[in-house]
Amino acid sequence: MVLAGKTLFLAGPPDVVPLEDPLAALEGRRGAKLWAVSTNDGTKVTECDLKTEPVFDGLCAVGGHLYLVNKAEEVVCFGKSQ
C-alpha cells in the first residue's frame, strides 16, 4: 500500500479462492490487481489488472507517478507523461 495525497493505492493477488486450485492466487497463477481508493469516502476510484504480482512493499508514489516493482523484477510506472 502507498498513500498519495487523498488516494490509497493497493496491489496484490486477487482475493479469490477457487475450489479446484485454492493456492492459485498466492502462488501467482491468477495475476494481481492494483486498486486506487479514495481516502475521503473509501470508494474504489479505479482498478487495473496486473500480469505479475508486486513484491512486498513494492509501491512508491513520487512526482505524480506510481511505481510498482513486480516479481518478474520489472519496475512499472503508472501516471501521466509530461
JOGI-V187440 format. One record per residue. N is the residue number from 1. PSI is psi in whole degrees, -180 to 180 (* if undefined). Layout:
# JOGI-V187440
[[N;PSI] [N;PSI]]
This chain:
# JOGI-V187440
[[1;149] [2;138] [3;127] [4;105] [5;-121] [6;24] [7;131] [8;124] [9;135] [10;140] [11;142] [12;-177] [13;155] [14;150] [15;67] [16;135] [17;88] [18;137] [19;-35] [20;-18] [21;74] [22;-20] [23;5] [24;-47] [25;-43] [26;-26] [27;9] [28;11] [29;-1] [30;15] [31;-152] [32;171] [33;150] [34;124] [35;147] [36;126] [37;135] [38;132] [39;-13] [40;-47] [41;3] [42;9] [43;149] [44;123] [45;-45] [46;166] [47;145] [48;135] [49;138] [50;139] [51;-34] [52;142] [53;148] [54;156] [55;162] [56;132] [57;36] [58;19] [59;143] [60;135] [61;126] [62;132] [63;37] [64;8] [65;151] [66;127] [67;137] [68;131] [69;127] [70;175] [71;-7] [72;9] [73;37] [74;150] [75;120] [76;133] [77;129] [78;140] [79;172] [80;133] [81;152] [82;*]]
